[in-house]
Amino acid sequence: MKPKDPCKAYACKIQKCLHENKFQENKCQEFIEYLRECCVIWKDQSISCSGIDISKAVKNETKKS
């Protein structure tokens, strides 16, 4: 049996968000960052991390300090 992809749920949330927001990536930055954080840990075990740049956090313009 194939092991479960640990980051697949985050990838699915991105797709749902993009669909609901007419593919405006800026509206889904929170979910993109969740996937990136998952990929930092699981990049070697998750097919969902293919092509994800884990070197830097996604800029989230909605967060306030």
WOKA-V417639 format. One record per residue. RES is the residue in three letters. SS is DSSP state (A for helix, B for strand, O for the rest). OMEGA is omega in whole degrees, -180 to 180 (NA if undefined). D_CENTER is the distance of its C-alpha to the mean C-alpha in Angstrom with 2 decimals. Layout:
{{RES/SS/OMEGA/D_CENTER} {RES/SS/OMEGA/D_CENTER}}
This chain:
{{MET/O/-180/25.12} {LYS/O/179/21.68} {PRO/O/180/19.46} {LYS/O/177/16.54} {ASP/O/-175/13.06} {PRO/O/-177/11.68} {CYS/O/-176/7.92} {LYS/A/-179/8.88} {ALA/A/179/8.93} {TYR/A/178/5.31} {ALA/A/179/5.31} {CYS/A/178/8.55} {LYS/A/176/7.87} {ILE/A/-179/6.21} {GLN/A/179/9.34} {LYS/A/180/11.54} {CYS/A/180/10.85} {LEU/A/180/11.51} {HIS/A/-178/14.51} {GLU/A/-177/15.84} {ASN/O/177/15.72} {LYS/O/175/17.32} {PHE/O/173/14.41} {GLN/O/-175/14.54} {GLU/A/-178/11.32} {ASN/A/179/12.75} {LYS/A/-174/12.79} {CYS/A/-176/9.06} {GLN/A/180/8.28} {GLU/A/-179/8.09} {PHE/A/177/5.21} {ILE/A/178/3.39} {GLU/A/177/5.35} {TYR/A/179/5.00} {LEU/A/179/2.57} {ARG/A/179/5.05} {GLU/A/177/7.58} {CYS/A/-178/7.57} {CYS/A/175/8.03} {VAL/A/-178/10.71} {ILE/A/-168/12.52} {TRP/A/-172/12.13} {LYS/O/-178/11.73} {ASP/O/-179/15.21} {GLN/O/-174/14.90} {SER/O/175/11.72} {ILE/A/180/12.11} {SER/A/-178/8.47} {CYS/A/180/8.19} {SER/O/178/10.95} {GLY/O/180/10.95} {ILE/O/177/8.09} {ASP/O/-178/10.19} {ILE/O/-175/10.15} {SER/O/-178/13.43} {LYS/O/179/12.69} {ALA/O/176/10.83} {VAL/O/178/9.71} {LYS/O/179/12.88} {ASN/O/-175/12.87} {GLU/O/-179/16.25} {THR/O/179/16.58} {LYS/O/177/16.95} {LYS/O/-180/20.58} {SER/O/NA/22.30}}
